[in-house]
Amino acid sequence: MASSEYKEHFKVVSVDNVKKHECLHCKALVKVVDLKSHVECSCKALKRSQRGSQVPAPATVCEGEAVEVAPNRNQPALRQVINHSRRQILAETWRVLSVIIMGLLPFSCADLPDFWRSGYEPKGRKAIVKRAKDLETFVSKKLHTEHDSRKDIVLLTDIWTSRSLVSLLLVKARFLDDKMQWHQFVPAVFHLPEAHTAEAIHARLQELITSWRWTVVCVVADGSNIVAAVHMLGVVYVHCLAHRLQLCVHAAVDRNHELMIKVRKFVAFTRKSYNVCNKLASTAATNSLVWVKPQKDQKTRWGSSYLMIRSVVKIRHVVACPYA
């Protein structure tokens, strides 16, 4: 392109008694030495106008010959196809998220291709966690709008520690509607990085009650620290029946039985020794057997004795293998 052709895209203007070139497309002031680079590289308005004015030349086609036309992103039909594809991907992401939530599965499952239907690439846990946070925000706002300032709330709360040693305080709200039907939902799950004192639990519960403007009838819970926190709130405290039943079952089961002691020693030895665990895993792979790392029971975790026995039963063929 000659220099005169570059100047066709500009007009000369006077700025502070200095002559400058103003672009006719983007109204930018350009120096004489930068006219070429502005027209060919910098002016986006000129590129948009040129791209919109491009019309494909008619091709000479023989009779009966199929012609494939290159798609144009400016076509409305193509935009509809792109939007439809995005909606499908979003719907598939929500489907995977619902499977993970309903199945109480870890978010790392989103990295597995088997969780996604054929034709969809795994989006990974980051995309699923983002959708989960969006869903949490939406549900929280909806519940806050529907159940704000209720006068008949019963709270159920308990503290537990995850396998990664993260302490959580879960609070569940229940109430009766006009038809005497029970409704329940979880308004909050608090992280407790500090000591589980009555003051810390009281602060979390008071924050929840104040933000929702509730009148709490009673609190159902167990544990001396939670009981003290409820008394600090000035609310009626009710013992948890499920926890009492668990204590009865725990007292009836002999954890010091000879067989239980042997199983517990085997699990502790297997989990402690890397060589033993690696050898059992390789033996299972060689003989096409199922291998899972056995779980250890804990006094404070419900059903932990049953889970320990079940995990050992699953790998009984590996342990009984002559090469183990």
VOSEMI-871431 format. One line per 4 residues: for each residue x, y, z of C-alpha. Coordinates in nm, 4 decimals. Example, Ala and Ser with C-alpha at 12.3 -4.5 7.8 and 13.67 -1.06 7.14 Angstrom:
BEGIN
1.2300:-0.4500:0.7800; 1.3670:-0.1060:0.7140 .
% end
This chain:
BEGIN
0.0000:0.0000:0.0000; 0.1465:0.3355:-0.1027; 0.1866:0.6249:0.1396; -0.0943:0.8143:-0.0334 .
-0.3264:0.5201:0.0292; -0.2449:0.5274:0.4018; -0.3263:0.8991:0.4143; -0.6750:0.8274:0.2787 .
-0.7667:0.6934:0.6242; -0.6686:1.0153:0.8003; -0.7534:1.3835:0.8032; -0.5184:1.6622:0.9049 .
-0.6204:1.8490:1.2201; -0.4562:2.1245:1.4235; -0.3898:2.0558:1.7918; -0.2213:2.3408:1.9811 .
-0.1073:2.4887:1.6480; 0.0530:2.1542:1.5590; -0.0640:1.9556:1.2565; -0.1571:1.5953:1.3326 .
-0.3344:1.3124:1.1516; -0.6666:1.1939:1.2938; -0.7868:0.8451:1.2016; -1.1250:0.8488:1.0283 .
-1.2197:0.5147:1.1880; -1.1128:0.5320:1.5542; -1.0477:0.9105:1.5888; -0.6941:0.8482:1.7182 .
-0.4206:1.1071:1.6672; -0.1238:0.9505:1.4875; 0.2165:1.0796:1.3880; 0.3190:1.0816:1.0218 .
0.5785:0.8124:1.0735; 0.3180:0.5825:1.2379; 0.0498:0.5953:0.9690; 0.1415:0.2590:0.8177 .
0.1619:0.0700:1.1470; -0.1662:0.2196:1.2655; -0.3569:0.1201:0.9516; -0.2123:-0.2310:0.9302 .
-0.1918:-0.3221:1.2987; -0.3394:-0.0811:1.5514; -0.6749:0.0349:1.4154; -0.9355:-0.2159:1.5345 .
-1.2260:-0.0158:1.3933; -1.0772:-0.0412:1.0453; -1.0313:-0.4170:1.0830; -1.3933:-0.4615:1.1940 .
-1.5218:-0.2635:0.8955; -1.3038:-0.4621:0.6556; -1.4073:-0.7940:0.8084; -1.7744:-0.7050:0.7815 .
-1.7447:-0.5988:0.4186; -1.5701:-0.9146:0.3019; -1.7930:-1.1179:0.0713; -1.6728:-1.4547:-0.0580 .
-1.6295:-1.4620:-0.4321; -1.8590:-1.6990:-0.6219; -1.6807:-2.0246:-0.7032; -1.7150:-2.2101:-1.0289 .
-1.8771:-2.5413:-0.9470; -1.9390:-2.8288:-1.1804; -2.2836:-2.9807:-1.1902; -2.3350:-3.2399:-0.9175 .
-2.0247:-3.1344:-0.7241; -2.0656:-3.0753:-0.3497; -1.9247:-2.7528:-0.2123; -1.8260:-2.6986:0.1511 .
-1.8730:-2.3363:0.2573; -1.6449:-2.2029:0.5295; -1.8484:-2.0857:0.8307; -1.8706:-1.7176:0.9102 .
-1.8827:-1.6227:1.2796; -2.1032:-1.3250:1.1962; -2.3849:-1.5503:1.0832; -2.6724:-1.5715:1.3371 .
-2.7154:-1.9444:1.2744; -2.3563:-2.0149:1.3749; -2.3930:-1.8055:1.6878; -2.6990:-2.0093:1.7827 .
-2.5004:-2.3316:1.7374; -2.2181:-2.1978:1.9577; -2.4625:-2.0868:2.2289; -2.6389:-2.4236:2.2130 .
-2.3062:-2.6031:2.2567; -2.2219:-2.3861:2.5577; -2.5606:-2.4643:2.7116; -2.4997:-2.8360:2.6620 .
-2.1584:-2.8158:2.8292; -2.3082:-2.6173:3.1174; -2.5890:-2.8709:3.1580; -2.3377:-3.1565:3.1616 .
-2.1329:-2.9729:3.4267; -2.4415:-2.9340:3.6442; -2.5227:-3.3040:3.5949; -2.1779:-3.4090:3.7166 .
-2.2080:-3.1700:4.0111; -2.5444:-3.3203:4.1107; -2.3978:-3.6722:4.0966; -2.1102:-3.5676:4.3222 .
-2.3358:-3.3890:4.5715; -2.6041:-3.6597:4.5899; -2.3421:-3.9335:4.6174; -2.1324:-3.7448:4.8756 .
-1.8303:-3.7934:4.6509; -1.5083:-3.5870:4.6483; -1.4689:-3.3140:4.3883; -1.1629:-3.4946:4.2522 .
-1.4062:-3.7302:4.0744; -1.4615:-3.4520:3.8208; -1.1108:-3.5200:3.6862; -1.2117:-3.8732:3.5828 .
-1.3301:-3.9154:3.2200; -1.5815:-4.1838:3.3282; -1.7858:-3.9214:3.5128; -1.8554:-3.7360:3.1882 .
-2.0724:-3.8644:2.9068; -1.9158:-3.9440:2.5714; -1.8381:-3.6340:2.3690; -1.7534:-3.4159:2.6695 .
-1.4033:-3.3435:2.7907; -1.3556:-3.3519:3.1702; -1.3660:-2.9938:3.2999; -1.1847:-3.0800:3.6218 .
-1.2533:-3.0064:3.9837; -1.1976:-2.6308:3.9478; -1.4994:-2.5917:3.7191; -1.7109:-2.8137:3.9441 .
-1.6085:-2.6255:4.2592; -1.6948:-2.2954:4.0898; -2.0413:-2.4246:4.0000; -2.0813:-2.5597:4.3530 .
-2.0033:-2.2162:4.4972; -2.2546:-2.0569:4.2577; -2.5148:-2.3137:4.3631; -2.4396:-2.2520:4.7309 .
-2.4835:-1.8770:4.6865; -2.8122:-1.9214:4.4973; -2.9591:-2.1705:4.7458; -2.8462:-1.9634:5.0441 .
-3.0144:-1.6501:4.9099; -3.3330:-1.8424:4.8325; -3.3484:-2.0044:5.1773; -3.2696:-1.6731:5.3438 .
-3.5593:-1.5107:5.1606; -3.8074:-1.7889:5.2403; -3.7179:-1.8607:5.6043; -3.5986:-1.5283:5.7366 .
-3.7355:-1.4127:6.0767; -3.9081:-1.7414:6.1628; -4.0301:-1.7870:6.5199; -4.0407:-2.1696:6.5425 .
-3.6898:-2.2913:6.4571; -3.5296:-2.6002:6.6117; -3.1538:-2.6263:6.5623; -2.9533:-2.9494:6.5439 .
-2.5774:-2.9159:6.5653; -2.2693:-3.1314:6.5991; -1.8924:-3.1121:6.5480; -1.6798:-3.3622:6.3604 .
-1.3367:-3.3804:6.2058; -1.2806:-3.4883:5.8457; -1.0119:-3.7325:5.7392; -0.7918:-3.4368:5.6499 .
-0.8270:-3.3125:6.0115; -1.0537:-3.0177:5.9279; -1.2951:-2.9400:6.2130; -1.6471:-2.8466:6.1051 .
-1.9539:-2.7298:6.2951; -2.2732:-2.8193:6.1090; -2.6051:-2.6580:6.1968; -2.9363:-2.7937:6.0694 .
-3.2653:-2.6036:6.1037; -3.6065:-2.7720:6.1341; -3.9569:-2.6284:6.1599; -4.3230:-2.7226:6.1222 .
-4.5383:-2.5628:5.8546; -4.9101:-2.4845:5.8750; -4.9933:-2.8430:5.7699; -4.7805:-2.9834:6.0554 .
-4.5180:-3.1170:5.8165; -4.1491:-3.1147:5.9094; -3.9064:-2.9194:5.6899; -3.5322:-2.9045:5.7357 .
-3.2284:-2.7485:5.5689; -2.8674:-2.6660:5.6504; -2.8200:-2.2885:5.6853; -2.4469:-2.2980:5.7646 .
-2.1358:-2.5107:5.8070; -1.8658:-2.3376:6.0104; -1.4943:-2.4087:6.0058; -1.3423:-2.4306:6.3544 .
-0.9665:-2.3836:6.3242; -0.9368:-2.2861:6.6907; -1.0063:-2.4956:6.9998; -1.3617:-2.6308:7.0299 .
-1.4476:-2.4236:7.3340; -1.7960:-2.3241:7.4394; -1.7158:-1.9591:7.3631; -1.6139:-2.0383:7.0026 .
-1.9262:-2.2495:6.9420; -2.1477:-1.9872:7.1059; -2.0051:-1.7159:6.8783; -2.0863:-1.9201:6.5646 .
-2.4403:-2.0046:6.6760; -2.5113:-1.6453:6.7837; -2.3867:-1.5176:6.4477; -2.6203:-1.7572:6.2645 .
-2.9265:-1.6724:6.4749; -2.8635:-1.2987:6.4441; -2.8108:-1.3041:6.0669; -3.1314:-1.5034:6.0079 .
-3.3264:-1.3155:6.2794; -3.4659:-1.6385:6.4205; -3.6422:-1.7197:6.7438; -3.4987:-2.0599:6.8397 .
-3.7251:-2.2937:7.0355; -3.4564:-2.5467:7.1337; -3.1204:-2.6904:7.0291; -3.0621:-3.0639:6.9862 .
-2.6998:-3.1651:7.0371; -2.4554:-3.3587:7.2544; -2.1149:-3.2929:7.4010; -2.0195:-3.0849:7.7041 .
-1.8799:-2.7960:7.4995; -2.1930:-2.7658:7.2846; -2.4153:-2.7972:7.5909; -2.2293:-2.5088:7.7570 .
-2.2607:-2.3008:7.4374; -2.6384:-2.3615:7.4273; -2.6726:-2.2561:7.7913; -2.4852:-1.9358:7.7045 .
-2.7482:-1.8691:7.4356; -3.0259:-1.9047:7.6918; -3.2102:-2.1653:7.4801; -3.3656:-2.4948:7.5846 .
-3.1269:-2.7880:7.5360; -3.2450:-3.1369:7.4256; -3.0302:-3.4514:7.4215; -2.9705:-3.6208:7.0848 .
-3.1514:-3.9558:7.0810; -2.9352:-4.0957:6.7996; -2.6217:-4.0231:7.0017; -2.7673:-4.1950:7.3060 .
-2.8513:-4.5032:7.0980; -2.4962:-4.5017:6.9593; -2.3586:-4.5021:7.3127; -2.5787:-4.8009:7.3984 .
-2.4600:-4.9946:7.0928; -2.1007:-4.8980:7.1635; -2.1332:-5.0319:7.5174; -2.2819:-5.3585:7.3877 .
-2.0012:-5.4206:7.1378; -1.6858:-5.5626:7.2893; -1.4037:-5.3623:7.1311; -1.1524:-5.5626:7.3327 .
-1.2568:-5.8939:7.1836; -0.9647:-6.1121:7.0797; -1.0614:-6.1052:6.7117; -1.1107:-5.7273:6.7145 .
-0.7666:-5.6811:6.8695; -0.6055:-5.8949:6.5979; -0.7842:-5.7055:6.3211; -0.6873:-5.3705:6.4722 .
-0.3219:-5.4741:6.4982; -0.3192:-5.5925:6.1371; -0.4716:-5.2670:6.0127; -0.2288:-5.0535:6.2156 .
0.0699:-5.2554:6.0912; -0.0447:-5.2371:5.7276; -0.1096:-4.8636:5.7380; 0.2183:-4.7930:5.9154 .
0.4510:-5.0008:5.6953; 0.4938:-4.8721:5.3400; 0.6689:-5.1913:5.2275; 0.3889:-5.4186:5.3497 .
0.1209:-5.2017:5.1922; 0.3111:-5.1835:4.8622; 0.3702:-5.5614:4.8607; 0.0012:-5.6366:4.9192 .
-0.0978:-5.3938:4.6439; 0.1436:-5.5558:4.3960; 0.0200:-5.9038:4.4950; -0.3387:-5.7960:4.4315 .
-0.2441:-5.6528:4.0912; -0.0572:-5.9716:3.9939; -0.3485:-6.1990:4.0869; -0.6230:-5.9605:3.9614 .
-0.7641:-5.9136:4.3100; -0.9274:-5.6132:4.4762; -0.7019:-5.4051:4.6987; -0.8030:-5.1141:4.9189 .
-0.6114:-4.9661:5.2075; -0.7789:-5.0876:5.5309; -0.9430:-4.8307:5.7544; -0.8647:-4.7933:6.1228 .
-1.1411:-4.7610:6.3794; -1.1748:-4.4624:6.6116; -1.3731:-4.4324:6.9310; -1.5243:-4.0969:6.8392 .
-1.6265:-4.1846:6.4828; -1.9602:-4.3569:6.4358; -1.9494:-4.6925:6.2574; -1.5690:-4.6948:6.2448 .
-1.5454:-5.0518:6.3804; -1.7822:-5.1756:6.1108; -1.5895:-4.9878:5.8404; -1.2629:-5.1379:5.9621 .
-1.4009:-5.4931:5.9525; -1.5565:-5.4367:5.6094; -1.2299:-5.3048:5.4649; -1.0404:-5.6106:5.5954 .
-1.3029:-5.8472:5.4545; -1.2613:-5.6892:5.1108; -0.8891:-5.7718:5.1009; -0.9077:-6.1119:5.2708 .
-0.8123:-6.2921:4.9467; -0.5068:-6.0703:4.9080; -0.3928:-6.1375:5.2641; -0.4504:-6.5128:5.2219 .
-0.2534:-6.5220:4.8946; 0.0615:-6.7404:4.9348; 0.2770:-6.4689:4.7740; 0.1679:-6.2019:5.0247 .
% end
